[in-house]
Amino acid sequence: MHYLFTVLFIVGFMTFFVFLVWMILSIRKHNRIPISLIILSTLCFVIASIGMYGMLTLSSHSAQSGTDAAEEHESGFATVKANQDHPNQTDLREFQMTTDEFKNKFNSIVGKYRLNGLGITVLKLKESPELGTTIFDYAFNDHLRMVGVLDLDQRVQEVRLYETGDVSEPTGGILLTAIAALILTTNSDYTYNDAQDVIQGVGILDRDVSQSDFDGATVRNGFEYRFSIQEDISTFEITTVE
């Protein structure tokens, strides 16, 4: 449907432009505009407008549905997390970073390896009733966002990446780059090759992960790295382990 609206816009706009030039030439040559040209140019303008409206509407709906799906998935994560048997949240190991330290370290990794499109501007905090603590939710674009959970000392405890959209293609692009950046952020001594090794351990590079039931994980240096796909949402998470 998006393709149809795109064709309508392009064809309508181009023909409208042709008829507009034709009317200008007619005025210069005959000092009048044939009524047929006015009707045709108006019709072409209407077609182009319909195409433009359709493209904007579909794009808006796609972005909104992606956000709603990711938020629903995040809500499920929060419910499960709240029901886990952890009597004291501060007993868990943590990233040992405040949100500012996390943002600065993540951005330094992005700059060092020139990972375009992944810079963090501001991490806005909000309270999560489900978790009983503070979280941040940062959108890199309409399809990729990052959610972080803070402990009671306001330090980053867990981080998740969510990408919504078509999972029929192998995982790659900006999501894979963001995963590598996040791994490097949690391990100061890691190189990009080390990050690739973790990704390999999770299983993302070993097989076609374009399956709705994929779930792979690996544990390195006190962190569990997990990647899963469920209901057209790809999720990569880093959590501390005891």
VENQUI-V434437 format. One record per residue. N is the residue number from 1. RES is the residue in three letters. PHI is phi in degrees with one decimal (NA if undefined). BURIAL is b if it has 9 or more other C-alpha atoms within 8 Angstrom, else e. Layout:
# VENQUI-V434437
{{N,RES,PHI,BURIAL} {N,RES,PHI,BURIAL}}
This chain:
# VENQUI-V434437
{{1,MET,NA,e} {2,HIS,-60.8,e} {3,TYR,-63.4,e} {4,LEU,-61.4,e} {5,PHE,-64.7,b} {6,THR,-64.2,b} {7,VAL,-63.1,b} {8,LEU,-59.2,b} {9,PHE,-64.8,b} {10,ILE,-64.2,b} {11,VAL,-64.1,b} {12,GLY,-61.2,b} {13,PHE,-67.0,b} {14,MET,-64.6,e} {15,THR,-69.3,b} {16,PHE,-60.8,b} {17,PHE,-63.9,e} {18,VAL,-61.8,e} {19,PHE,-66.3,b} {20,LEU,-64.8,b} {21,VAL,-62.7,e} {22,TRP,-60.8,b} {23,MET,-64.2,b} {24,ILE,-62.4,e} {25,LEU,-64.6,e} {26,SER,-65.9,b} {27,ILE,-63.7,b} {28,ARG,-66.6,e} {29,LYS,-88.7,e} {30,HIS,-114.4,e} {31,ASN,60.6,e} {32,ARG,-158.6,e} {33,ILE,-119.7,b} {34,PRO,-60.2,e} {35,ILE,-61.6,e} {36,SER,-64.4,e} {37,LEU,-66.4,b} {38,ILE,-63.4,b} {39,ILE,-64.4,e} {40,LEU,-66.2,b} {41,SER,-65.6,b} {42,THR,-63.9,b} {43,LEU,-61.9,e} {44,CYS,-65.2,b} {45,PHE,-64.0,b} {46,VAL,-63.4,b} {47,ILE,-62.1,b} {48,ALA,-63.1,b} {49,SER,-65.5,b} {50,ILE,-62.0,b} {51,GLY,-62.1,b} {52,MET,-64.4,b} {53,TYR,-62.0,e} {54,GLY,-63.7,b} {55,MET,-63.3,b} {56,LEU,-65.5,e} {57,THR,-66.0,e} {58,LEU,-65.5,b} {59,SER,-64.3,e} {60,SER,-64.1,e} {61,HIS,-66.0,e} {62,SER,-64.7,e} {63,ALA,-65.7,b} {64,GLN,-67.2,e} {65,SER,-66.0,e} {66,GLY,-65.1,b} {67,THR,-66.1,b} {68,ASP,-63.0,e} {69,ALA,-66.4,b} {70,ALA,-66.4,b} {71,GLU,-66.5,e} {72,GLU,-65.8,e} {73,HIS,-65.4,b} {74,GLU,-64.0,e} {75,SER,-63.8,b} {76,GLY,-64.3,e} {77,PHE,-61.5,e} {78,ALA,-65.7,b} {79,THR,-65.8,b} {80,VAL,-64.3,e} {81,LYS,-64.7,e} {82,ALA,-66.8,b} {83,ASN,-88.7,e} {84,GLN,-69.2,e} {85,ASP,-90.5,e} {86,HIS,-119.6,e} {87,PRO,-64.5,e} {88,ASN,-133.7,e} {89,GLN,-62.1,e} {90,THR,-75.5,e} {91,ASP,-73.4,e} {92,LEU,-73.1,b} {93,ARG,-68.1,b} {94,GLU,-138.1,b} {95,PHE,-72.3,b} {96,GLN,61.7,e} {97,MET,-135.2,b} {98,THR,-75.6,b} {99,THR,-64.2,b} {100,ASP,-65.9,e} {101,GLU,-65.0,e} {102,PHE,-63.1,b} {103,LYS,-60.8,b} {104,ASN,-64.1,e} {105,LYS,-68.5,b} {106,PHE,-61.1,b} {107,ASN,-66.2,b} {108,SER,-67.2,e} {109,ILE,-65.9,b} {110,VAL,-59.4,b} {111,GLY,-69.5,e} {112,LYS,-62.1,e} {113,TYR,-101.1,e} {114,ARG,53.8,e} {115,LEU,-90.4,b} {116,ASN,-60.6,e} {117,GLY,85.4,e} {118,LEU,-120.3,b} {119,GLY,-67.6,b} {120,ILE,-96.6,b} {121,THR,-91.2,e} {122,VAL,-133.2,e} {123,LEU,-96.8,b} {124,LYS,-89.1,e} {125,LEU,-92.1,e} {126,LYS,-148.7,e} {127,GLU,-81.1,e} {128,SER,-114.1,b} {129,PRO,-60.3,e} {130,GLU,-65.4,e} {131,LEU,-93.0,b} {132,GLY,70.7,e} {133,THR,-150.7,b} {134,THR,-102.4,b} {135,ILE,-133.1,b} {136,PHE,-125.7,b} {137,ASP,-135.9,b} {138,TYR,-120.3,b} {139,ALA,-100.6,b} {140,PHE,-78.6,b} {141,ASN,-158.1,e} {142,ASP,-67.6,b} {143,HIS,-117.4,b} {144,LEU,-122.6,b} {145,ARG,-140.4,b} {146,MET,-126.5,b} {147,VAL,-120.6,b} {148,GLY,-119.8,b} {149,VAL,-110.5,b} {150,LEU,-100.9,b} {151,ASP,-87.0,b} {152,LEU,-68.3,e} {153,ASP,-93.6,e} {154,GLN,63.3,b} {155,ARG,-112.9,b} {156,VAL,-64.2,b} {157,GLN,-113.5,b} {158,GLU,-145.1,b} {159,VAL,-138.6,b} {160,ARG,-131.1,b} {161,LEU,-109.4,b} {162,TYR,-120.2,b} {163,GLU,-125.5,b} {164,THR,-102.3,b} {165,GLY,129.6,e} {166,ASP,-72.3,e} {167,VAL,-103.6,b} {168,SER,-75.4,e} {169,GLU,-102.0,e} {170,PRO,-57.5,e} {171,THR,-63.6,b} {172,GLY,-174.4,e} {173,GLY,63.2,e} {174,ILE,-68.1,e} {175,LEU,-64.6,b} {176,LEU,-64.2,b} {177,THR,-66.8,b} {178,ALA,-64.8,b} {179,ILE,-61.7,b} {180,ALA,-62.2,b} {181,ALA,-62.7,b} {182,LEU,-68.9,b} {183,ILE,-63.1,b} {184,LEU,-65.5,b} {185,THR,-65.9,b} {186,THR,-88.2,e} {187,ASN,-136.4,e} {188,SER,-63.5,e} {189,ASP,-89.1,e} {190,TYR,-78.3,b} {191,THR,-101.5,e} {192,TYR,-63.3,e} {193,ASN,-65.0,e} {194,ASP,-63.5,e} {195,ALA,-62.6,b} {196,GLN,-63.2,b} {197,ASP,-65.9,e} {198,VAL,-64.3,b} {199,ILE,-59.4,b} {200,GLN,-63.3,b} {201,GLY,-64.5,b} {202,VAL,-66.8,b} {203,GLY,108.4,b} {204,ILE,-65.5,b} {205,LEU,-93.9,e} {206,ASP,-83.3,e} {207,ARG,-152.0,e} {208,ASP,-74.5,b} {209,VAL,-94.2,b} {210,SER,-79.5,b} {211,GLN,-133.8,b} {212,SER,-69.0,b} {213,ASP,-108.7,e} {214,PHE,-71.7,b} {215,ASP,-155.8,e} {216,GLY,-131.4,b} {217,ALA,-150.3,b} {218,THR,-149.5,b} {219,VAL,-115.5,e} {220,ARG,-140.4,e} {221,ASN,51.5,e} {222,GLY,83.9,e} {223,PHE,-122.2,b} {224,GLU,-102.4,b} {225,TYR,-108.6,b} {226,ARG,-133.1,b} {227,PHE,-127.5,b} {228,SER,-146.7,b} {229,ILE,-128.8,b} {230,GLN,-150.3,b} {231,GLU,53.0,e} {232,ASP,63.9,b} {233,ILE,-122.1,b} {234,SER,-91.1,b} {235,THR,-127.8,b} {236,PHE,-119.8,b} {237,GLU,-131.5,b} {238,ILE,-123.2,b} {239,THR,-130.5,b} {240,THR,-82.3,b} {241,VAL,-120.9,e} {242,GLU,-77.9,e}}
